[in-house]
Each structure stands twice: as C-alpha cells, then as structure tokens.
C-alpha cells in the first residue's frame, strides 16, 4: 500500500454527501491510467480499464462519518447531529473542522470541567455543543457556518515503523488507497473479454446510497468490495468476539447483516490466498453491512465478495 497516498486521503475532509475533496485527490492519482472516467450525479467516481463485455466491479466508499450543524444559538455555540453511526462520547473534547462557505472553521466539542458538572458527561447529541470561538449567531453566519454546514474530525496521520499507522477516516480511505494501488498495478494487464470498473462511492455511511447509482451505471457481472472492518482484538473484548484481528491478514467476509458471501467466490479467494501464501482470516460479522449488500441483489444477482482491512478504533477520530 502506498502510505503517502493513504496519509493524504486520511487527513482530507469528506463526510457523507460532501466527498468532493476526496474525489478530486483520487481522480488526480488515477486519471492518467484509465480508459474512461465518469463522475455521476451522486458524486461517485467510476474509472474503467479494458473494453471487454464481462464487467467486474471493484469498489470502495470514500465518505467518512461526520456531523452537521443543526442550530446556532445567540451566543454562537453550535449544535450538531451525526452523519453516520457516530457515538456522542467519541466527540467529547475533540476538534472538529466545519466546511464553511468561506473556508474551513475549527471548533471544539465542549466538556465542562468535573467540578462544574452536576452529572456525568454528555451522552446524547442533544447535549453536545461546539465552541468555534464565535460570540454570536451573526458572527458564525458571516464566517460561513450555518445550519446545514457539514464537519468531521481533524486527523493527524502518523506512521510507526513499517506496519503501524494512526489516522482519521481509515474507514474507508484504506480501501480507496488499495483501489488506487491496484488500478495502477494492473492497468496494462487487462485484455480480452474483461473490463474492470473501479468505483469510489459516496454516502455509504448513511445507508449504502452511492453504490445504487454505481451498479445501475456499470451493470456488473461480478463485484469485489474493498472495505475496512472491526479489529476487536483489544483487552475489553473476549477472543470469541474479536471478529478479526490485526496481523491476521485480509478479512474475507463470509457473513454480515447485509449479505451472505457468494460461496464459490469465497472458496476461490481462500484457495488463492493459501496457494500464494497470503495471510487471510474468514470473517463472520453479525453486526454491520457494506456496499455489497446492495450490489449482490442488483438485477438478477451479482456474485460478490467483501475483502477488508481490520483497523482498531473505527468511527473515532484516530483509528489505527
């Protein structure tokens, strides 16, 4: 994996529905290596390599969880709602960056000091407030921040050694980076009856929305969804609920709430990994879902497989 590309994508701001900056970076990395580039009305970036009739879709979503300003009070404090599956406690005392009309604005999610708190810290979004340094609602509006302004975590990308990285939005900028690397590697190796469609999708975190437009555009015969998943190998989880672990290799998903993997594709992937001495782990995830949940039921059905990288701490400001 190109760690420099991952670092650039990780630190960019792109919550669901507002992925333009991320898409612009990705297009710059792949535009010279493909036969066709499409940006559809949902903001998905679709790149084609090859001209064959058998269409293989390789997909990763480029959005991240975030927030949206819902109200600004007379003193200039912001109220926020989640974009995607954020827990309120993950935001406490964190810096957020808001995509204001006049440029980015940084604010801090407020937490009262212990000796001023009557009860435990806020646990609901309705209790959170963001202090962006405004003294009034009018000042916030003049700075370009208003209800409807999106935001997300500020992330600092760091690498330690050759195998550990810490950064924002690894879900799913890791998958986006894998697609870029793969496309560049195979661009001159696609021939015959195959066309590869690489798609970087929008709005996965709010209900698998962008991928709907992608499958209608591509009409694939087979699909591979490149994702991140939950590395639950931490002291607070017993080994039987780890799902996946860091160092265990790529996670080949057999089951989640949105899809049962195509048995033949899963079997071939396992055989390929074993024959090539590639580390892998079969993932049975009774909780989440991916864009494959939409893809595999499209039309008369699309054989699909999800391949994931397991980071720790996804849906927080610094997964690793």
N, C-alpha and C positions, 0 to 999 in steps of 0.2 A: 504494500500500500504506500502511495506517495504521501508521506507525512506532512509535507508542506501544503499540499492541496487540502488535506484534512484540516490542518490548522486554519487555513484561510476560510474554509466553509464553516467550520465550527464557530468561529468568532463573528461571522456575519449574522445580521438580524433578519429573521424571516418567519414570523409566526404564521399560522394557518390563515390563508386568504391574502397574505402580504409577502409573497415569496419572491418578488421581483428582483431584489438584490442578489439573492442566492442564484436564481436562474441566470442572471447576467454573467455571474462568475463562471458557472458551469458551461454556458454557451461559449464563452471565451476559451475554455480548455478543450472543447470538442469540435468546434465549428469547422476547423480545417481538416478533420479526419473522417467526415461522413459524406454520404451521397445526398442527403436531404435533411433539413431541419425544419420542424413545424412547431409553432407556438399556438396552441388552441385558445379558445375563448375562456377556458378555466385557468389559463396560465401554465398548463403543463408544457414541458419541453420534450419533444419527441425527435429522436435522431435515427435515421435509417442507414444501415450499412448492408450492401448487397441488393440484388434485384430479383431474387428467386421468388416463386409463388408460395413457398412454405414459410410462414411468418412466425418467428419466435420473438416473444416479448420478454425483455429483461428490464425490470422496473425497480425503482426506489423512490420513496417520497422525500421531498426536500423541505417540507414545513416542519416547524417545531411548536411545542406548546408555548403559550404566552398569555397575555392579558389584554383587556380593552378598557379604556376609561368609560365609566358609566355615569359619573356625576362629578362635578367640581363645586365645592361649597364656597361661600362668600369669602373665606379666608385663604382660598387657593389650594386646599387639600384635595387630592384626587381619590375617588372611589373607583374600584376596579372589579371586573368579572373575569372568570377564567376563559381562555381559548384553549380547549382541550382538557385533558384529565389531570389538572394540577391540584395538589393538596394545598390548602391555605398555609399550613405550617412551614412548607418549603420556601415560602416567600419572606418569612419574618426576618426583618433587618437586612434584606438583600437589596442590592442596587438593581434597578430596572431601567431600561432605556426605552423611551417612547418615540415613535416615528412621527414627530410633529410636522406640520405643514411647512415650517420654516427651518427644519433641521431637527436632529435628534436632541431630546431632552432627557436628562438623567434624574431619577428620583429614588428615594429610599423608602421601603415599606416600614412604617413606623411601629416601634415596640416601646411601650412605656417602661421605665426602669422598675425593678422589683419593688422598691419602697413606695412607688406611686400606684402600683397595681392592686386592685381590690380582689381580683380573682386571677386565674391562670391566664396565660397569653391568649390572644385571639385564635379561634379555631374555625371560624367561618369567614368566607369572603366578605360578607356584610359587615364584619367587624374590622376589616383591614382598611388602612388609609395609606396613601403615598404622599410623602413630603418632597416636592420637587423645587422647593425654595420660592414658590410664588406667595405673594402677600395678599392676592385677591383673585377672584374668578376672572376679572377683566385682564389681569396680567397674564394668566395662563392662556386665555384666548389669543391675546396679542402675540404670545410666544409660539402659537400654532398648536397648542394642546387643547382638546375639547372632547366632549363625549363622542365615542367612536374612534378615537386615536388608539392604535394598537401599540403594544410593547412586549418586551420579553426580558429575560435575564441578560446581564452583562457577563460575558465569559472571558476568561484568560486561558489560552491554550498553553499547556506545558507538556514536555516530554521528559521522561526519566529513563535513561538507558535506551535500549532498543526495543523494549516491549511494553512499556507503560506510558500512557498518555492521559492527561486530565484536561477536560474542556467542556464547553457548552454544546448542547444540541447534537450529541453523538447519535441520538435517535432523531433523524436518520442520516446525518451528514456522513457517517461512516459508510452507509450504503451508497450514498451519492458518489463518494470517492472511489469505492470499489467499481462502480459502473464506469467512471471516467478511466480508471486504470485498465479495465477490461476492454473497453472500446478502443483505446489507443493500441493495446497489445494485439488485437485480432483484426484490425481494420483492413489489412492486406491478406487475410486468410479466409475470407468469406467468399464462397463461389458456388456455382451450381444452382440448385433449386431452393436455396435458403436466403431469406432476408432476416437480418437481426434488427429489431426495433428497440432502442434504448430509450426509456422514458423516465423523466424526473417529475414526479407528480406533486400536485398541490392538495392541501386540505385533507390529508389522511387523518390527522389528529382529531378532526371534528366529525368523523363519520365516513371515511373512505370515499370522499366526494370526487376528487380529481380523477381517480382511476376510472370512473364511469365513462368520462369523456375519452380517455385513452383507448379503452377496449373498443368503443364504437368507431374510433378513428382507425385503429390498426387491424381489428378483426383477427386476432392471433390464433394460431393453431396450437401453440404451446407457450407456457409462461413460467418465468423464474422471478420470484420476488426476493429482492435482497434487502434485508432488514437488520435491525438490532433487536435484542430480546433481554430478558432479565437474568443477569448473573446473580443468583440468590445465595451464593456460597459465602455467606457472612455469618458472624457469631450469633446473630439473633434468629437465624433460621436453621432448623434441623436438616440433616443431609437428605432426607426423603422428600423435601420440598424445594430443593435447590433449583430444579428445572434445568438450568445449565450452570456451568462454572467457567471461570476464566482459566485459560490454559488447556481446556478440553477440546479445543478445535471448533470448527464451524458447526453451528447448530442446524441440523436437518429436521424440520418440523414435521412430526407425524400427525399432530392434532392440535387444534385450538378451537375456540368458540365459533370461529367463522369458517373453518374448513377442516376436512379430513384430507390429508395429503393423498395425491394420486399414488396408489401402491406401487405401480410399475416405475414411475419416476423416482420415488423414494428408494426403491430397491436398486435401480441403476446407479443412483448417486452414491449409495453406500458401497456398492461394488467398485465403482470408480475410485472412491476415496481409499478403500482398502488396497486396491491394486497399485495405487500411486503413492502409498504411504502418507496419505493426508489425514491429519487428525480430524475427527468429527465426533459429534455427540447427537444422538437422536433425542429430540425434544418433544415431550408431551406437556402441553401448556393448557390447563383447563380454564384459563382466565381470558387473555386478550385475543385480539384478531389482527389481521393485516389486510393490505390491499388484495391479497389472494382470495379473500372472502368474496369479493366482487368478481374477480377475473374468472375463477373456476366455474361459475354458474352462467357466464355470458353465452348467449346464443344457445347452441346445442351442447355446451360444456367445453372447457379448455383445460386439458391436463396441466396441473400447476404444482410447483414446489417452492417452498419458502426456505431460503438459506440465510442464516442470521449470525451476526457477531454479538457475543454476550458481554456488554459492559455492566459495571456496577453503578447504581445510583441514577438510572434514567429517570426523567421527569423532575430532576433537581437542577440546580444551576451549574453543577460541576460533576457530570458523570465521569467515570474513569474505567 
